[in-house]
């Protein structure tokens, strides 16, 4: 049972990694990080 769980977790992690490598998704991630950072500083979110 533990092997199946590890294999499933590995499959999900690989899928997330592959999606994060796409340029359009990298832009989304950078925008989201900038929004979170600006909110934590108390500033206005960039548009």
Helices and strands as residue ranges (DSSP letters): H 2-20, H 23-41
